[in-house]
Each structure stands twice: as C-alpha cells, then as structure tokens.
Amino acid sequence: MAGTRKPLIAGNWKMNLNHLEAIALVQKIAFALPAKYFEKVDVTVIPPFTDIRSVQTVVDGDKLLLTYGAQDLSEHDSGAYTGEISGAFLAKLGCTFVVVGHSERRTMHGETDEVVLAKTKAALRHGLTPIVCVGEQLDVREAGDHVEYCTQQTSASLAGLSGDELSKVVIAYEPVWAIGTGRVATPDDAQEVCRAIRGNIASVAGDEVASHLRILYGGSVSSKNVAEIVGKPDVDGALVGGASLKADEFATLSAIAAGGPLP
Ligand SMILES: O=C[C@H](O)COP(=O)(O)O
C-alpha cells in the first residue's frame, strides 16, 4: 500500500445475517474499533439488502465512522425490473459503496463484463463508489494467463469510463480459486496482479488517476495474512468474506490494516 492511498477494508457478508444479527455485528465492530483507527483505515460493511436500513439506523444513531454498502445493484434506475434494486434506493439509504461483478454473480448469475460495466455506470450515476471485482479461475492461473486475463477483464468492465469516473472506482482483485477456500494467494501473487491492473488504468487514464486508485485483494483474507497482503505496494486493502462475519476477527484485521495497535 502506497502512502497516498488510505487502506479500505470491506466486509462482504454475502447471504449471511438477518437484520437483527446485522445490528449486533455492527455494534460489536464499532465497539472494538474506536475513532483513532479511522484516521488510518476506512472500514465498511456490505450486508444483504434487507439489513441495510437497520445498519443505517445504527450508524447514524450512534454516529459511527464505519460506512456501509450493498452487494449488487441494477443497471437500471427504475421501472419494471422485478427483484432488482436501484442505485437510487441505495444512495437514499446512505450507502457509500456497492460491490459490482463479484465472481459469485459473474458465475451464478451470468453477469458479463458488459453487465458489470452498466452496473458500474449506474453506481456512479447515483454517487455510489463501485467496488468492481475481477479475478481469474484456477485453470487460467495454472496456465499462467492470470495477469492478462485480469487486465482484460478490468478493461472490459470499465470500458469507456472517463478519468474522472475511474477516479471514483475501487477495484477488487479476487482470484476465484482463493474465495472461501482458505487457499489465499501469496502476497506476491496479489501484488503482481494489482500492479498490472494499476498499470492498465494508467495506460487509459494516466498516472495521476492510477496512483490514487484503490485496488483491494480478496480471497481468504484473515487477521493472520492481512498484514503481509496490504503491505504490498499496490494492494490498498481487502474485500473480506468469511472473516467479516466475526466482530473480533474483522476488527482485528481492520486494526492491522491501520498499522495497529490491536484492539
Ligand atoms: O467478497 C469477498 C470475497 O469473495 C472473499 O471471500 P472469503 O474471504 O470468504 O474468501
């Protein structure tokens, strides 16, 4: 992580925790992370849609410094799209971030780079910060094509965005083979791809935009490995799945990303 970029720790709860459990978890995380940590790290939680209003109430009521977001949004703003959620609704609920193109949505819901791009544009239209996910499958990694694959996926998922728009995006590199498997990429693996993604952004938007862009790593991040991963120069934080569901663990890894001390 370079000095000019503040690390971001984002806890993607996936389809876990109801709204009552969400309130309890947010309160525990907040209790474990007093204000001093937020000078050095941004911490956000990404609960299911049905929890967001409850999380908003706790964050606003207790004036918490952690932010929150959503796991997906519609590429459309309103209309006959049953089951979809507009970015306008998320903005109204005070969301800061929205995850776009997570590999679970790309794989299970057939989201293409074109859909990811449309959703990224929708997020930006509504003043949300998209966390755009890219990452290779195991066969791509084993063939040694992961760098090219991820830079191409990044280009296609962000195609045509202006430098100003790109400066409002967060990218998350999540090798699919490391998600939920306990098989974490090495810090050097994460650095290799994050560096290439930054270079790719620099080639289309210039060094200034690229040098301010936050690029996260995701895939089996925990308090045991986060220090080494975010210690790499082009890795600016983590998108955390399983370890974000336990308050102590999530607070500890956030504190480590802040440079300590442990809570
Ligand atoms: O969005 C988070 C990632 O999919 C990582 O999940 P994980 O930390 O459970 O491997």
The ligand as an ORCA input file, in Angstrom:
! r2SCAN-3c Opt
* xyz 0 1
  O     -16.118    -10.732     -1.279
  C     -15.329    -11.422     -0.641
  C     -14.616    -12.491     -1.229
  O     -15.403    -13.263     -2.064
  C     -13.718    -13.262     -0.326
  O     -14.423    -14.201      0.449
  P     -13.595    -15.044      1.554
  O     -12.850    -14.017      2.365
  O     -14.634    -15.772      2.329
  O     -12.658    -15.931      0.803
*
